[in-house]
Amino acid sequence: MAIDLDLLLKAYASGIFPMADARDDPDVFWVEPKARAVIPLDNFQMSRSLRKTIRSDRIRVTADTAFADVIDICATQAADRQETWINAEIEEAFNQLHQLGHAHSVECWQADEATGEARLVGGLYGLAIGGAFCGESMFSRSRDASKVALAWLVARLNVGGFELLDCQFMTDHLASLGAIEISQDEYVDKLRKARGYAPSSVVSAIRSPIGSAGALVAGGAGRGAAGAGVAGAAVSGAVSFGALDALLARFDEDLLGAVGSAESPGVSSSPGKLIAQLLTQTS
């Protein structure tokens, strides 16, 4: 049965999220870790090789163009992921939240060597709660694809005025990119500030598995724009996951207008170079 979307949003707003034991397990339970992994948006760690990959634009990056495909791949078993916590109920709930504008994805594409057609080689998805973005899962089918997706997400959140990037559980992969571990209490405090409102008291009771109908079983001020080139992207403390798209559109217009002229000092000449520049300014 479907998970109640309002309940799901309230749970995330209180620092609690759902998981399943396996892809084919119909039961969903609530998780409230003692420690949380977060990536400080002003301290993303970009290695030289990753910076080079981003600047090369060999991986094309989009947002919210293939959400259903991204979560489907994240939910599928792979050589590097024998088990998955995303069951059909969680997948369906997030697809609905995406349609409602709450859940978002970042996609990485590369041209197929045989056909030349764009192939989805990496991506991630998550949920926006006010000025917080709760990263859920990511995948990679090409070298550095998931790292590129995360780098673009950090740049997008900075431009959009977000304050918090939640990664749930710490891994070596996340630590190499700048993730740190904080207590659940500290996380909830940061989440409360990023959301701008206090959690509903009813959610504090969420500790039991979700029933078959998806119901309970009884028992901000934004960061502001990153860098001078994106001033005004986060207006009046509002947050926007799509602010980077507007910036890139203006970038394309400026680039077209500059055809035939020399590139100005300090001006990025490709989307990847712009992202690398934004991440350098905020690290």
Summary of the structure (lengths in Angstrom):
residues: 283
radius of gyration: 19.1
end to end distance: 43.8
largest distance: 69.6
contacts: 917
relative contact order: 0.20
helix: 37%
strand: 20%
